[in-house]
Amino acid sequence: MRITNKIMNNNSLYNINNNKVVEDEVNTQMATGKKIARPSDDPVIAIRALRLRSTVSQLEQYYDKNAKDAKSWMDVTEDALSTITDVLTDAIMQANRGANKDLTMADLNTIVTQLDALSKEYYSTGNVDYAGRYVFTGFRTDTALSYDKSTTENFTDINDEFNAADVSRSFRTLNMHYLDAGNILNVSGGGFINETKEVDIRQVDIGRIRLSYDNLDYSEGDGKRSELKFRENLNKEATASITDTGLTYFDMTFVNSEGIEQKAYIPLSNVYSVTVGNYTYSAERASATDPERGYIISVTDLSTYDLYQFEVSKDGVLTDSDGDGNLDVPTGIKSAIVSTHTTSVSSIDFADGENTETTVPLLGPVGQEYTIETHNGFIATVNGDGTFTLEKETDYDEYDNPTKTVIKVTENGSIHTSYKETSIEIDSSRILYSTSTEDEIDAAYKQLNGDYAPRRADFDTGDPVNDEKNYEEAYEEYLKTYNNIVFLNAKTGEVLLNNYLTEKLAALPFIINANTTDVVYDKKEWQTGDIRPQNLFACVDNDEVIYNGGNAPHEIQYDVGYSQKITINTSATSVFTTTVKRDVFDLDQLAAKLNNVDTTMNTLKDKLATLTDEKEKRVVQNEIDACKKAYDYLRQNIQEEFEHKITSMQVALDKANVAVTDNGTRSKRLELINSRLQDQNTTFKTLQSDNEDADLAETATNLATAQLTYQAALMATGKIGKDTLMNYI
């Protein structure tokens, strides 16, 4: 084959270009530090780079942002919890001091003042925030735990819950308000009208449940009522199982004639009907024999009782019968949309003496509480957190109090708790108002103490047999009323109990995931340090927003790794209790009474020293004796209260210590996750570098080689270019 000059020149140029491309590639690697400049340079490296970059980006999000934010949140919580435990420890020390019988009134007043200051610090610490988000208020991070100033905010149906251990005693010294140093010697009708004798002073103690707040929203003449509920285990506790995983339901949204959007989930069933707001919904097949005809959704407006029927195709969407592109909606409805889904049904077995089973379809929340009429007359309330509360009224008890069965179900259909609930109404005749007189309060204590019970001596006609029978009948009739008497002291925030209910509520057995007693009341006047009720209790605000109606925890969780979440917040219910402030309130009330009696007694003693009339001296001495008796009662009461407060505040401290431990455990787990994330981040960055980054030393060598090769190619081509055929002739 003949090699011409043109062929040699072409080959030389081709080699020059190739060497230049190689030099350019290596030069680019040297300049960028990367093995490839574009995916086409090496598709394998490119694909691997995309995967590694995505992994590194996720790890950096977890390690540099999520985990650090979570750690900061928990550090703020840890500092706050440390302050709380210090405050409660100091409060216990002060309560120990107050339990000393030898303290003077000045000492007692000082201790109560110090406890009040510690109480204020306890609740103000609960308002600590991280980056503008309150750390103890669950999902409501924009709402402080407690009020930082006195305010008015109306809350109704506050459900204040207690257990058997919360039933305590309330002591009252009767007729103490008649002790008077100023008008003791006033005379009328030949006698001293304001004389109080030692025998007039006596103390009664009755059962009580101290509520979380005082100054409740009840005024004489407003007709408002309260309610005391107590709970007992069912004959057979409820259990649940999923029995149907294919229940069809319709997700329906429509706009009514007023332009208001309504949303509901409607099961396809002749058993269930749904009520959301002012509308009741049900769904059925259009034909029992022809599935092709689809479904009918019936909607009833409960305010006007207008019925709207929506035709749904077999495919689960609204029909378009005339084919004009507009969906068929009933007259009075502006627009609507329907889609079809499936869900599960939870079947519940239990025994309450009347019922043994029911079911609930596991429908989700729609932005407001709604109800489902289900099997055997049960009404299931779907709470805002997606949990369920099933209720059915049962027989009245022996005192004509209504009872009902309550079953609470989690969002996945398992049982949270179940119990029988009995309700005792506290009407206006059983409410002690801030305007009630001391005599009216005394009378309530006497009634609850059984002072007005029939006495055997009142049945004495000379016929012992009939007298005994009449007495027993009268006493039995009296017990029917007495055993159901409950008073609410709206000013002090106490439910006052008779002896029967005191023993019953104090002996109620433990119920899984539920408290045994619930008091429902209203309140609108709030003082500094009062915990906002929506942070602890189920309640309704002035805008009819329902808080804490379900049973799901308020856990804020962060993603801190692949398929790894960590709860960063500590909820208010895990740390705080209203008992600290209420304990100080009890002591303050007793100290005020003790101070008042002590002042009156000292004034009377001074008055006695100036008297010469024997009758006047006798009257004043009787008043002093009465004061001394009242003082002794109160001094004993306040000492016992200090002893009780030691235990009460120790319980609060134990609760805070548990929260400290829980927060510390989660912080430790986060540290381990952080360490693992750091190792993973380092490993994947190394893999990313090995995959993408060029070895600079090797690249420098390759660049030098490529440059030499390119220069050699240029020299060779130049030499070849000088030669012609004449050189060989």
Secondary structure, 3 states (H helix, E strand, C coil): CCCCHHHHHHHHHHHHHHHHHHHHHHHHHHHHCECCCCHHHCHHHHHHHHHHHHHHHHHHHHHHHHHHHHHHHHHHHHHHHHHHHHHHHHHHHHHHHHCCCCCCHHHHHHHHHHHHHHHHHHHHHCCCEECCEECCCCCCCCCCCECCCCEEEEEEEEEEEECHHHEEEEEEEECHHHCCCCCCCCEECCEECCCCCHHHCEEEEEEEEECCCCCCCCCCCCCCCEEEEEEECCCEEEEEEEEEEEEEEEEEEEEECCCCEEEEEEEEEEEEEEEECCEEEEEEECCCCCHHHCEEEEEEECCCCCEEEEEECCCCCECCCCCCCCCCCCCCEEEEEEEEEEEEEEEEEEECCCCCEEEEECCCCCCCCEEEECHHHCEEEECCCCCEEEEEEECCCCCCCCEEEEEEECCCCCEEEEEEEEEEEECHHHEECCCCCHHHHHHHHHHHCCCCCCCHHHCCCCCHHHHHHHHHHHHHHHHHHHCCCEEEECCCCEEEECHHHHHHHHCCCCECCECCEEEEEEEEEECCCCECHHHCCEEEECCCCEECCCCCCCCCEEEEECCEEEECCCCHHHHCCCHHHHHHHHHHHHHHHHHHHHHHHHHHHHHHHHCCCHHHHHHHHHHHHHHHHHHHHHHHHHHHHHHHHHHHHHHHHHHHHHHHHHHHHHHHHHHHHHHHHHHHHHHHHHHHHHHHECCHHHHHHHHHHHHHHHHHHHHHHHHHHHCCHHHHC
